């Protein structure tokens, strides 16, 4: 018991010194952390803590500091964490935040954007903002503006003007046509159910063997 009382005294003094008045709720966790056996009889442990708090509450801050000299306090150092990119070259890191403008920004947008923004910042690079607007049935320009406003409110700045996936759709179609013409890709018109069933049965899609020509002209 004397050892437990010493641990309690140590942490009650420190808590009182830091916050003017000690709190049993704040002290008990530190006591158990240093003296795990204190959990065996929590009723007695809390009684001792409250008794020590009552005693220390009658001391001046100078008297508390003087008693604290009987103990050694190890300050917990907070480890500063940052995003590291293997083999990154300072000034050449480019990240991209590609939200879909199908709704108002939420915590998921904030987390993803901060990761992209901080990764670029840590290496003196830049973050690009590119809206993934390939589903016009769900998307709206009002959500584009809402996401931009949310990023600005968070202090996130992107490099240059925002861009849109749809800006490059013609190039995407041309690349897709070239791949199809080389028999390296195909278009699929199957339903989602048929696609899922084909995957589960390890069966190739029937569209794979479809002609790569339309009206006699290559795609």
Rosetta blueprint (number, residue, H / E / L):
1 X L
2 X H
3 X H
4 X H
5 X H
6 X H
7 X H
8 X H
9 X H
10 X H
11 X H
12 X H
13 X H
14 X H
15 X H
16 X H
17 X H
18 X H
19 X H
20 X L
21 X L
22 X L
23 X L
24 X H
25 X H
26 X H
27 X H
28 X H
29 X H
30 X H
31 X H
32 X H
33 X H
34 X H
35 X L
36 X H
37 X H
38 X H
39 X H
40 X H
41 X H
42 X H
43 X H
44 X H
45 X H
46 X H
47 X H
48 X H
49 X H
50 X H
51 X H
52 X H
53 X H
54 X H
55 X H
56 X H
57 X L
58 X L
59 X L
60 X L
61 X H
62 X H
63 X H
64 X H
65 X H
66 X H
67 X H
68 X H
69 X L
70 X L
71 X L
72 X L
73 X L
74 X L
75 X L
76 X L
77 X L
78 X L
79 X L
80 X L
81 X L
82 X L
83 X L
84 X L
85 X L
86 X L
87 X L
88 X L
89 X L
90 X L
91 X L
92 X L
93 X L
94 X E
95 X E
96 X E
97 X E
98 X L
99 X L
100 X L
101 X L
102 X L
103 X L
104 X L
105 X L
106 X L
107 X H
108 X H
109 X H
110 X H
111 X H
112 X H
113 X H
114 X H
115 X H
116 X H
117 X H
118 X H
119 X H
120 X H
121 X H
122 X H
123 X L
124 X L
125 X L
126 X E
127 X E
128 X E
129 X E
130 X E
131 X E
132 X L
133 X L
134 X L
135 X L
136 X L
137 X L
138 X L
139 X L
140 X L
141 X H
142 X H
143 X H
144 X H
145 X H
146 X H
147 X H
148 X H
149 X H
150 X H
151 X H
152 X H
153 X H
154 X L
155 X L
156 X L
157 X L
158 X L
159 X L
160 X L
161 X L
162 X L
163 X E
164 X E
165 X H
166 X H
167 X H
168 X H
169 X H
170 X H
171 X H
172 X H
173 X H
174 X H
175 X H
176 X H
177 X H
178 X H
179 X H
180 X H
181 X H
182 X L
183 X L
184 X L
185 X L
186 X L
187 X L
188 X L
189 X L
190 X L
191 X L
192 X H
193 X H
194 X H
195 X H
196 X H
197 X H
198 X H
199 X H
200 X H
201 X L
202 X L
203 X L
204 X L
205 X L
206 X H
207 X H
208 X H
209 X H
210 X L
211 X L
212 X L
213 X E
214 X E
215 X L
216 X L
217 X E
218 X E
219 X L
